[in-house]
């Protein structure tokens, strides 16, 4: 298979990385997890994604940062006892295959597919493809095609970690309505206005906002466009970061997760294909 000229392949500690450098941007993709780790548009040279300095980069545990892929369940919603199956599914902890790569006028287009999409907890036939477009924006499209003869229901998310200069000065714009607060037994609360951060935040917003922006002191940092989702999850561990082994105790100051998600179950009929999209600029 020929590799797009904008891509350099790097092998480090058993992980294969695709380093992309084109006229629009620089990006890094790990085949372990099918995981975008970095995206720096050349228009402003500002990194959009946060990667923990203590992230496991050995291919033994999911990578903390970038865009982890949660699939076919979100969090521990696999219908079994917590801990019986891996949190956020089994795609983020396996090696993906490079199907193709191409330089086009909208950027470098990379297609990845997981080695397996059928495992304990999800015994269905389907084809999963992640399309990554490194261009003026970073686009990730996750398609889930039912190749079997029975319907299935799944949950999923782009669990994206965004880099911020200081979480204390960040405002999230674009969400409204209520959310389920995981830090308070999933009680239903109103989305704050303005939406700022000063404590542990783990919220499932049932408002499937299409456009969300991150502002730093009134200056827009990042735009997040989403489609194919039913909810948006917002997470910052705050003081709990100290008990997360692959995060610095104060690492929470430089990140915020804004996740384009399906958390209420999406049914896919035989031959149907669902596409979850996140576009970052
Ligand atoms: O998306 C939010 C969340 O489900 C949180 O509850 C928190 O645990 C986070 O994901 C990180 O999960 P992880 O399994 O990557 O440590």
py3Dmol code that shows the C-alpha trace and the ligand (Angstrom):
import py3Dmol

protein = """\
ATOM      1  CA  UNK A   1       0.000   0.000   0.000  1.00  0.00           C
ATOM      2  CA  UNK A   2       1.385   3.432  -0.862  1.00  0.00           C
ATOM      3  CA  UNK A   3       1.459   6.040   1.894  1.00  0.00           C
ATOM      4  CA  UNK A   4       0.476   9.671   1.226  1.00  0.00           C
ATOM      5  CA  UNK A   5       3.607  11.850   0.791  1.00  0.00           C
ATOM      6  CA  UNK A   6       2.481  14.103   3.683  1.00  0.00           C
ATOM      7  CA  UNK A   7       2.815  11.164   6.122  1.00  0.00           C
ATOM      8  CA  UNK A   8       5.953   9.906   7.844  1.00  0.00           C
ATOM      9  CA  UNK A   9       5.685   6.615   9.714  1.00  0.00           C
ATOM     10  CA  UNK A  10       7.310   6.430  13.135  1.00  0.00           C
ATOM     11  CA  UNK A  11       7.660   3.318  15.321  1.00  0.00           C
ATOM     12  CA  UNK A  12       8.305   3.966  19.017  1.00  0.00           C
ATOM     13  CA  UNK A  13       7.989   1.472  21.890  1.00  0.00           C
ATOM     14  CA  UNK A  14       5.817  -0.838  19.831  1.00  0.00           C
ATOM     15  CA  UNK A  15       3.357   1.863  18.690  1.00  0.00           C
ATOM     16  CA  UNK A  16       3.116   2.984  15.068  1.00  0.00           C
ATOM     17  CA  UNK A  17       2.517   6.696  14.630  1.00  0.00           C
ATOM     18  CA  UNK A  18       1.532   8.553  11.475  1.00  0.00           C
ATOM     19  CA  UNK A  19       3.097  12.004  11.500  1.00  0.00           C
ATOM     20  CA  UNK A  20       1.200  14.235   9.101  1.00  0.00           C
ATOM     21  CA  UNK A  21       2.658  17.483   7.759  1.00  0.00           C
ATOM     22  CA  UNK A  22       0.816  19.187   4.890  1.00  0.00           C
ATOM     23  CA  UNK A  23       0.101  22.742   3.754  1.00  0.00           C
ATOM     24  CA  UNK A  24      -2.747  23.073   6.281  1.00  0.00           C
ATOM     25  CA  UNK A  25      -1.556  21.482   9.495  1.00  0.00           C
ATOM     26  CA  UNK A  26       0.661  19.148  11.477  1.00  0.00           C
ATOM     27  CA  UNK A  27      -0.939  16.169  13.199  1.00  0.00           C
ATOM     28  CA  UNK A  28       0.011  12.920  14.882  1.00  0.00           C
ATOM     29  CA  UNK A  29      -2.079   9.754  14.787  1.00  0.00           C
ATOM     30  CA  UNK A  30      -1.416   6.582  16.781  1.00  0.00           C
ATOM     31  CA  UNK A  31      -2.494   3.273  15.258  1.00  0.00           C
ATOM     32  CA  UNK A  32      -2.851   2.033  18.835  1.00  0.00           C
ATOM     33  CA  UNK A  33      -6.392   3.176  19.654  1.00  0.00           C
ATOM     34  CA  UNK A  34      -6.980   4.704  16.204  1.00  0.00           C
ATOM     35  CA  UNK A  35      -6.160   7.813  18.147  1.00  0.00           C
ATOM     36  CA  UNK A  36      -5.438  11.376  16.989  1.00  0.00           C
ATOM     37  CA  UNK A  37      -2.882  12.759  19.466  1.00  0.00           C
ATOM     38  CA  UNK A  38      -2.083  16.190  18.115  1.00  0.00           C
ATOM     39  CA  UNK A  39      -3.476  18.728  15.661  1.00  0.00           C
ATOM     40  CA  UNK A  40      -1.776  22.063  14.992  1.00  0.00           C
ATOM     41  CA  UNK A  41      -3.272  24.147  12.171  1.00  0.00           C
ATOM     42  CA  UNK A  42      -0.632  26.213  10.375  1.00  0.00           C
ATOM     43  CA  UNK A  43      -2.976  29.232  10.289  1.00  0.00           C
ATOM     44  CA  UNK A  44      -2.139  29.974  13.958  1.00  0.00           C
ATOM     45  CA  UNK A  45       0.280  27.201  15.038  1.00  0.00           C
ATOM     46  CA  UNK A  46      -1.777  26.545  18.182  1.00  0.00           C
ATOM     47  CA  UNK A  47      -2.146  22.971  19.424  1.00  0.00           C
ATOM     48  CA  UNK A  48      -5.839  22.098  19.793  1.00  0.00           C
ATOM     49  CA  UNK A  49      -5.506  18.742  21.596  1.00  0.00           C
ATOM     50  CA  UNK A  50      -4.137  18.024  25.049  1.00  0.00           C
ATOM     51  CA  UNK A  51      -1.979  14.959  25.671  1.00  0.00           C
ATOM     52  CA  UNK A  52      -1.018  14.016  29.213  1.00  0.00           C
ATOM     53  CA  UNK A  53       2.756  14.072  29.771  1.00  0.00           C
ATOM     54  CA  UNK A  54       2.198  10.824  31.741  1.00  0.00           C
ATOM     55  CA  UNK A  55       0.048   9.127  29.080  1.00  0.00           C
ATOM     56  CA  UNK A  56       0.764   5.397  28.620  1.00  0.00           C
ATOM     57  CA  UNK A  57       2.536   5.241  25.257  1.00  0.00           C
ATOM     58  CA  UNK A  58       3.437   1.556  25.297  1.00  0.00           C
ATOM     59  CA  UNK A  59       0.285   0.099  23.759  1.00  0.00           C
ATOM     60  CA  UNK A  60      -0.739  -1.564  27.018  1.00  0.00           C
ATOM     61  CA  UNK A  61      -3.313   0.935  28.288  1.00  0.00           C
ATOM     62  CA  UNK A  62      -5.515   3.565  26.610  1.00  0.00           C
ATOM     63  CA  UNK A  63      -3.799   6.862  25.872  1.00  0.00           C
ATOM     64  CA  UNK A  64      -4.790   9.796  28.136  1.00  0.00           C
ATOM     65  CA  UNK A  65      -5.346  12.748  25.816  1.00  0.00           C
ATOM     66  CA  UNK A  66      -5.987  13.406  22.139  1.00  0.00           C
ATOM     67  CA  UNK A  67      -9.172  11.829  20.783  1.00  0.00           C
ATOM     68  CA  UNK A  68      -9.890   8.432  22.374  1.00  0.00           C
ATOM     69  CA  UNK A  69     -12.634   6.469  20.598  1.00  0.00           C
ATOM     70  CA  UNK A  70     -15.323   5.114  22.937  1.00  0.00           C
ATOM     71  CA  UNK A  71     -17.246   2.282  21.287  1.00  0.00           C
ATOM     72  CA  UNK A  72     -19.548   0.227  21.442  1.00  0.00           C
ATOM     73  CA  UNK A  73     -20.445   1.468  24.915  1.00  0.00           C
ATOM     74  CA  UNK A  74     -19.805   4.686  26.807  1.00  0.00           C
ATOM     75  CA  UNK A  75     -18.223   4.666  30.266  1.00  0.00           C
ATOM     76  CA  UNK A  76     -19.374   1.487  32.089  1.00  0.00           C
ATOM     77  CA  UNK A  77     -22.733   1.251  30.285  1.00  0.00           C
ATOM     78  CA  UNK A  78     -22.117  -2.289  29.033  1.00  0.00           C
ATOM     79  CA  UNK A  79     -24.909  -3.870  31.039  1.00  0.00           C
ATOM     80  CA  UNK A  80     -22.537  -5.924  33.202  1.00  0.00           C
ATOM     81  CA  UNK A  81     -20.931  -5.317  36.600  1.00  0.00           C
ATOM     82  CA  UNK A  82     -18.611  -2.296  36.628  1.00  0.00           C
ATOM     83  CA  UNK A  83     -15.074  -3.479  35.859  1.00  0.00           C
ATOM     84  CA  UNK A  84     -16.167  -6.696  34.140  1.00  0.00           C
ATOM     85  CA  UNK A  85     -15.605  -5.099  30.743  1.00  0.00           C
ATOM     86  CA  UNK A  86     -13.264  -2.233  29.809  1.00  0.00           C
ATOM     87  CA  UNK A  87     -14.646   1.272  30.412  1.00  0.00           C
ATOM     88  CA  UNK A  88     -15.483   3.058  27.131  1.00  0.00           C
ATOM     89  CA  UNK A  89     -15.325  -0.178  25.104  1.00  0.00           C
ATOM     90  CA  UNK A  90     -12.562  -2.042  23.340  1.00  0.00           C
ATOM     91  CA  UNK A  91     -11.506   0.133  20.391  1.00  0.00           C
ATOM     92  CA  UNK A  92      -9.264   2.533  22.296  1.00  0.00           C
ATOM     93  CA  UNK A  93      -7.089  -0.319  23.558  1.00  0.00           C
ATOM     94  CA  UNK A  94      -6.366  -2.201  20.356  1.00  0.00           C
ATOM     95  CA  UNK A  95      -4.162  -1.722  17.321  1.00  0.00           C
ATOM     96  CA  UNK A  96      -5.952  -0.340  14.273  1.00  0.00           C
ATOM     97  CA  UNK A  97      -5.045  -1.030  10.661  1.00  0.00           C
ATOM     98  CA  UNK A  98      -4.225   1.643   8.110  1.00  0.00           C
ATOM     99  CA  UNK A  99      -6.601   1.062   5.168  1.00  0.00           C
ATOM    100  CA  UNK A 100      -5.510   3.996   3.007  1.00  0.00           C
ATOM    101  CA  UNK A 101      -4.076   7.491   3.021  1.00  0.00           C
ATOM    102  CA  UNK A 102      -4.263  10.174   0.384  1.00  0.00           C
ATOM    103  CA  UNK A 103      -3.272  13.798  -0.097  1.00  0.00           C
ATOM    104  CA  UNK A 104      -6.231  15.757  -1.440  1.00  0.00           C
ATOM    105  CA  UNK A 105      -7.036  19.452  -1.864  1.00  0.00           C
ATOM    106  CA  UNK A 106      -8.902  19.410   1.472  1.00  0.00           C
ATOM    107  CA  UNK A 107      -5.969  17.822   3.319  1.00  0.00           C
ATOM    108  CA  UNK A 108      -4.573  14.404   4.200  1.00  0.00           C
ATOM    109  CA  UNK A 109      -7.294  11.775   4.349  1.00  0.00           C
ATOM    110  CA  UNK A 110      -6.511   8.692   6.442  1.00  0.00           C
ATOM    111  CA  UNK A 111      -8.794   5.672   6.788  1.00  0.00           C
ATOM    112  CA  UNK A 112      -8.304   3.357   9.759  1.00  0.00           C
ATOM    113  CA  UNK A 113     -10.166   0.250  10.823  1.00  0.00           C
ATOM    114  CA  UNK A 114      -9.940  -1.621  14.132  1.00  0.00           C
ATOM    115  CA  UNK A 115      -8.494  -5.145  14.083  1.00  0.00           C
ATOM    116  CA  UNK A 116     -11.742  -6.439  15.601  1.00  0.00           C
ATOM    117  CA  UNK A 117     -15.153  -4.923  16.300  1.00  0.00           C
ATOM    118  CA  UNK A 118     -16.832  -7.986  17.771  1.00  0.00           C
ATOM    119  CA  UNK A 119     -15.881  -8.956  21.318  1.00  0.00           C
ATOM    120  CA  UNK A 120     -17.274  -9.885  24.733  1.00  0.00           C
ATOM    121  CA  UNK A 121     -20.150  -7.435  25.398  1.00  0.00           C
ATOM    122  CA  UNK A 122     -20.875  -6.777  21.710  1.00  0.00           C
ATOM    123  CA  UNK A 123     -21.476  -9.950  19.683  1.00  0.00           C
ATOM    124  CA  UNK A 124     -22.597  -8.389  16.409  1.00  0.00           C
ATOM    125  CA  UNK A 125     -21.260  -8.184  12.871  1.00  0.00           C
ATOM    126  CA  UNK A 126     -20.312  -4.716  11.777  1.00  0.00           C
ATOM    127  CA  UNK A 127     -17.676  -2.711   9.984  1.00  0.00           C
ATOM    128  CA  UNK A 128     -16.113   0.267  11.743  1.00  0.00           C
ATOM    129  CA  UNK A 129     -14.077   2.839   9.827  1.00  0.00           C
ATOM    130  CA  UNK A 130     -12.468   6.000  11.149  1.00  0.00           C
ATOM    131  CA  UNK A 131     -11.850   8.685   8.548  1.00  0.00           C
ATOM    132  CA  UNK A 132      -9.438  11.404   9.672  1.00  0.00           C
ATOM    133  CA  UNK A 133      -9.032  14.524   7.546  1.00  0.00           C
ATOM    134  CA  UNK A 134      -6.124  16.736   8.500  1.00  0.00           C
ATOM    135  CA  UNK A 135      -6.902  19.991   6.754  1.00  0.00           C
ATOM    136  CA  UNK A 136      -7.790  23.577   7.641  1.00  0.00           C
ATOM    137  CA  UNK A 137      -9.880  21.811  10.295  1.00  0.00           C
ATOM    138  CA  UNK A 138      -9.453  18.364  11.780  1.00  0.00           C
ATOM    139  CA  UNK A 139     -12.388  16.114  10.877  1.00  0.00           C
ATOM    140  CA  UNK A 140     -13.011  12.702  12.424  1.00  0.00           C
ATOM    141  CA  UNK A 141     -15.835  10.559  11.020  1.00  0.00           C
ATOM    142  CA  UNK A 142     -16.548   7.249  12.732  1.00  0.00           C
ATOM    143  CA  UNK A 143     -18.795   5.014  10.667  1.00  0.00           C
ATOM    144  CA  UNK A 144     -20.502   1.952  12.102  1.00  0.00           C
ATOM    145  CA  UNK A 145     -22.093  -0.271   9.448  1.00  0.00           C
ATOM    146  CA  UNK A 146     -24.304  -3.197  10.392  1.00  0.00           C
ATOM    147  CA  UNK A 147     -23.076  -6.087   8.210  1.00  0.00           C
ATOM    148  CA  UNK A 148     -25.148  -8.682  10.040  1.00  0.00           C
ATOM    149  CA  UNK A 149     -28.763  -9.799   9.811  1.00  0.00           C
ATOM    150  CA  UNK A 150     -30.037  -8.495  13.158  1.00  0.00           C
ATOM    151  CA  UNK A 151     -30.279  -4.907  14.468  1.00  0.00           C
ATOM    152  CA  UNK A 152     -27.898  -3.789  17.210  1.00  0.00           C
ATOM    153  CA  UNK A 153     -27.738  -0.828  19.568  1.00  0.00           C
ATOM    154  CA  UNK A 154     -24.529   0.914  20.543  1.00  0.00           C
ATOM    155  CA  UNK A 155     -23.117   3.977  22.280  1.00  0.00           C
ATOM    156  CA  UNK A 156     -20.003   5.846  21.268  1.00  0.00           C
ATOM    157  CA  UNK A 157     -18.006   9.052  21.694  1.00  0.00           C
ATOM    158  CA  UNK A 158     -15.078  11.076  20.540  1.00  0.00           C
ATOM    159  CA  UNK A 159     -13.697  11.613  24.060  1.00  0.00           C
ATOM    160  CA  UNK A 160     -11.672  14.622  22.885  1.00  0.00           C
ATOM    161  CA  UNK A 161      -9.236  16.352  25.243  1.00  0.00           C
ATOM    162  CA  UNK A 162      -8.776  20.022  24.306  1.00  0.00           C
ATOM    163  CA  UNK A 163      -5.736  21.988  25.369  1.00  0.00           C
ATOM    164  CA  UNK A 164      -6.449  25.249  27.243  1.00  0.00           C
ATOM    165  CA  UNK A 165      -4.028  27.832  28.713  1.00  0.00           C
ATOM    166  CA  UNK A 166      -5.800  27.894  32.109  1.00  0.00           C
ATOM    167  CA  UNK A 167      -9.121  26.173  32.906  1.00  0.00           C
ATOM    168  CA  UNK A 168      -9.978  29.027  35.308  1.00  0.00           C
ATOM    169  CA  UNK A 169     -10.322  31.391  32.333  1.00  0.00           C
ATOM    170  CA  UNK A 170     -12.242  29.088  30.019  1.00  0.00           C
ATOM    171  CA  UNK A 171     -15.851  29.495  28.973  1.00  0.00           C
ATOM    172  CA  UNK A 172     -17.840  26.965  26.972  1.00  0.00           C
ATOM    173  CA  UNK A 173     -20.473  28.412  24.655  1.00  0.00           C
ATOM    174  CA  UNK A 174     -23.223  26.598  22.753  1.00  0.00           C
ATOM    175  CA  UNK A 175     -24.792  24.266  25.324  1.00  0.00           C
ATOM    176  CA  UNK A 176     -28.173  24.825  26.923  1.00  0.00           C
ATOM    177  CA  UNK A 177     -30.964  22.908  28.680  1.00  0.00           C
ATOM    178  CA  UNK A 178     -30.290  20.352  31.375  1.00  0.00           C
ATOM    179  CA  UNK A 179     -27.536  17.861  32.075  1.00  0.00           C
ATOM    180  CA  UNK A 180     -27.071  14.686  34.128  1.00  0.00           C
ATOM    181  CA  UNK A 181     -24.419  15.270  36.803  1.00  0.00           C
ATOM    182  CA  UNK A 182     -22.267  12.157  37.250  1.00  0.00           C
ATOM    183  CA  UNK A 183     -20.524  13.756  40.265  1.00  0.00           C
ATOM    184  CA  UNK A 184     -23.927  14.014  42.011  1.00  0.00           C
ATOM    185  CA  UNK A 185     -25.636  10.638  41.379  1.00  0.00           C
ATOM    186  CA  UNK A 186     -26.728  11.742  37.890  1.00  0.00           C
ATOM    187  CA  UNK A 187     -29.129  14.359  39.243  1.00  0.00           C
ATOM    188  CA  UNK A 188     -30.608  16.641  36.581  1.00  0.00           C
ATOM    189  CA  UNK A 189     -29.365  20.230  36.628  1.00  0.00           C
ATOM    190  CA  UNK A 190     -29.546  23.343  34.466  1.00  0.00           C
ATOM    191  CA  UNK A 191     -26.639  24.163  32.195  1.00  0.00           C
ATOM    192  CA  UNK A 192     -24.848  27.157  33.736  1.00  0.00           C
ATOM    193  CA  UNK A 193     -24.764  30.464  31.891  1.00  0.00           C
ATOM    194  CA  UNK A 194     -22.003  31.543  31.557  1.00  0.00           C
ATOM    195  CA  UNK A 195     -20.484  28.040  31.482  1.00  0.00           C
ATOM    196  CA  UNK A 196     -17.207  28.219  33.431  1.00  0.00           C
ATOM    197  CA  UNK A 197     -15.202  25.769  35.513  1.00  0.00           C
ATOM    198  CA  UNK A 198     -14.179  25.772  39.167  1.00  0.00           C
ATOM    199  CA  UNK A 199     -14.725  22.175  40.294  1.00  0.00           C
ATOM    200  CA  UNK A 200     -14.808  18.548  39.170  1.00  0.00           C
ATOM    201  CA  UNK A 201     -17.137  18.402  36.178  1.00  0.00           C
ATOM    202  CA  UNK A 202     -18.578  15.213  34.671  1.00  0.00           C
ATOM    203  CA  UNK A 203     -21.784  16.004  32.799  1.00  0.00           C
ATOM    204  CA  UNK A 204     -23.906  14.380  30.135  1.00  0.00           C
ATOM    205  CA  UNK A 205     -25.785  17.106  28.271  1.00  0.00           C
ATOM    206  CA  UNK A 206     -28.781  15.736  26.399  1.00  0.00           C
ATOM    207  CA  UNK A 207     -28.671  18.836  24.187  1.00  0.00           C
ATOM    208  CA  UNK A 208     -26.942  17.539  21.039  1.00  0.00           C
ATOM    209  CA  UNK A 209     -25.433  20.936  20.230  1.00  0.00           C
ATOM    210  CA  UNK A 210     -24.002  21.150  16.722  1.00  0.00           C
ATOM    211  CA  UNK A 211     -21.648  24.057  17.449  1.00  0.00           C
ATOM    212  CA  UNK A 212     -19.693  24.531  20.650  1.00  0.00           C
ATOM    213  CA  UNK A 213     -16.851  26.952  21.208  1.00  0.00           C
ATOM    214  CA  UNK A 214     -14.166  27.248  23.814  1.00  0.00           C
ATOM    215  CA  UNK A 215     -13.269  30.776  24.792  1.00  0.00           C
ATOM    216  CA  UNK A 216     -10.252  31.920  26.771  1.00  0.00           C
ATOM    217  CA  UNK A 217     -11.061  35.304  28.376  1.00  0.00           C
ATOM    218  CA  UNK A 218     -13.401  36.250  25.499  1.00  0.00           C
ATOM    219  CA  UNK A 219     -10.975  35.110  22.778  1.00  0.00           C
ATOM    220  CA  UNK A 220     -12.133  32.080  20.838  1.00  0.00           C
ATOM    221  CA  UNK A 221      -9.676  29.191  21.149  1.00  0.00           C
ATOM    222  CA  UNK A 222     -11.415  26.255  19.532  1.00  0.00           C
ATOM    223  CA  UNK A 223     -14.567  25.528  17.562  1.00  0.00           C
ATOM    224  CA  UNK A 224     -16.170  22.076  17.804  1.00  0.00           C
ATOM    225  CA  UNK A 225     -18.766  21.028  15.246  1.00  0.00           C
ATOM    226  CA  UNK A 226     -20.610  17.750  15.881  1.00  0.00           C
ATOM    227  CA  UNK A 227     -23.139  15.560  14.118  1.00  0.00           C
ATOM    228  CA  UNK A 228     -24.592  12.066  14.469  1.00  0.00           C
ATOM    229  CA  UNK A 229     -24.647  12.448  18.275  1.00  0.00           C
ATOM    230  CA  UNK A 230     -27.418  12.562  20.890  1.00  0.00           C
ATOM    231  CA  UNK A 231     -25.450  14.240  23.668  1.00  0.00           C
ATOM    232  CA  UNK A 232     -22.318  16.138  24.628  1.00  0.00           C
ATOM    233  CA  UNK A 233     -20.208  15.085  27.597  1.00  0.00           C
ATOM    234  CA  UNK A 234     -18.105  17.657  29.437  1.00  0.00           C
ATOM    235  CA  UNK A 235     -15.388  16.366  31.773  1.00  0.00           C
ATOM    236  CA  UNK A 236     -12.650  17.839  33.904  1.00  0.00           C
ATOM    237  CA  UNK A 237     -11.461  15.748  36.883  1.00  0.00           C
ATOM    238  CA  UNK A 238     -10.203  18.788  38.868  1.00  0.00           C
ATOM    239  CA  UNK A 239      -8.786  17.609  42.217  1.00  0.00           C
ATOM    240  CA  UNK A 240      -9.503  13.949  41.300  1.00  0.00           C
ATOM    241  CA  UNK A 241      -6.674  14.227  38.743  1.00  0.00           C
ATOM    242  CA  UNK A 242      -4.346  13.503  41.676  1.00  0.00           C
ATOM    243  CA  UNK A 243      -5.704   9.944  41.808  1.00  0.00           C
ATOM    244  CA  UNK A 244      -5.420   9.354  38.040  1.00  0.00           C
ATOM    245  CA  UNK A 245      -2.067   7.612  37.522  1.00  0.00           C
ATOM    246  CA  UNK A 246      -1.487   8.844  33.963  1.00  0.00           C
ATOM    247  CA  UNK A 247      -2.233  12.490  34.793  1.00  0.00           C
ATOM    248  CA  UNK A 248      -0.313  15.158  36.652  1.00  0.00           C
ATOM    249  CA  UNK A 249      -2.088  16.360  39.849  1.00  0.00           C
ATOM    250  CA  UNK A 250      -2.407  19.814  38.256  1.00  0.00           C
ATOM    251  CA  UNK A 251      -2.874  18.549  34.695  1.00  0.00           C
ATOM    252  CA  UNK A 252      -6.568  19.399  34.942  1.00  0.00           C
ATOM    253  CA  UNK A 253      -5.666  23.081  34.520  1.00  0.00           C
ATOM    254  CA  UNK A 254      -4.606  22.595  30.911  1.00  0.00           C
ATOM    255  CA  UNK A 255      -7.459  20.456  29.580  1.00  0.00           C
ATOM    256  CA  UNK A 256     -11.167  20.125  29.093  1.00  0.00           C
ATOM    257  CA  UNK A 257     -12.945  17.186  27.486  1.00  0.00           C
ATOM    258  CA  UNK A 258     -15.855  18.080  25.201  1.00  0.00           C
ATOM    259  CA  UNK A 259     -17.169  14.814  23.842  1.00  0.00           C
ATOM    260  CA  UNK A 260     -19.410  14.297  20.837  1.00  0.00           C
ATOM    261  CA  UNK A 261     -21.341  11.287  22.076  1.00  0.00           C
ATOM    262  CA  UNK A 262     -24.182   8.826  21.802  1.00  0.00           C
ATOM    263  CA  UNK A 263     -25.153   7.884  25.349  1.00  0.00           C
ATOM    264  CA  UNK A 264     -28.807   6.864  24.975  1.00  0.00           C
ATOM    265  CA  UNK A 265     -28.297   4.001  22.502  1.00  0.00           C
ATOM    266  CA  UNK A 266     -28.448   4.189  18.713  1.00  0.00           C
ATOM    267  CA  UNK A 267     -30.115   1.316  16.879  1.00  0.00           C
ATOM    268  CA  UNK A 268     -28.533   0.323  13.564  1.00  0.00           C
ATOM    269  CA  UNK A 269     -30.533  -1.954  11.263  1.00  0.00           C
ATOM    270  CA  UNK A 270     -28.902  -4.506   8.928  1.00  0.00           C
ATOM    271  CA  UNK A 271     -27.109  -2.703   6.042  1.00  0.00           C
ATOM    272  CA  UNK A 272     -27.501   0.658   7.775  1.00  0.00           C
ATOM    273  CA  UNK A 273     -24.524   2.853   8.540  1.00  0.00           C
ATOM    274  CA  UNK A 274     -24.256   5.442  11.305  1.00  0.00           C
ATOM    275  CA  UNK A 275     -21.684   8.238  11.138  1.00  0.00           C
ATOM    276  CA  UNK A 276     -20.473  10.196  14.161  1.00  0.00           C
ATOM    277  CA  UNK A 277     -18.569  13.364  13.268  1.00  0.00           C
ATOM    278  CA  UNK A 278     -16.470  15.896  15.109  1.00  0.00           C
ATOM    279  CA  UNK A 279     -14.791  18.812  13.337  1.00  0.00           C
ATOM    280  CA  UNK A 280     -12.204  20.799  15.265  1.00  0.00           C
ATOM    281  CA  UNK A 281     -10.863  24.170  14.196  1.00  0.00           C
TER     282      UNK A 281
END
"""
ligand_1 = """\
16
LIG
O -16.359 11.025 29.687
C -16.266 11.245 31.039
C -15.764 9.989 31.699
O -16.649 8.919 31.455
C -15.562 10.301 33.197
O -16.549 9.742 34.006
C -14.160 9.892 33.495
O -14.023 8.726 34.147
C -13.513 9.937 32.118
O -14.487 9.609 31.190
C -12.213 9.214 31.874
O -12.374 7.846 31.754
P -11.109 6.907 31.588
O -11.670 5.509 31.511
O -10.407 7.311 30.333
O -10.240 7.135 32.801
"""
view = py3Dmol.view(width=600, height=400)
view.addModel(protein, "pdb")
view.setStyle({"model": 0}, {"cartoon": {"style": "trace"}})
view.addModel(ligand_1, "xyz")
view.setStyle({"model": 1}, {"stick": {}})
view.zoomTo()
view.show()
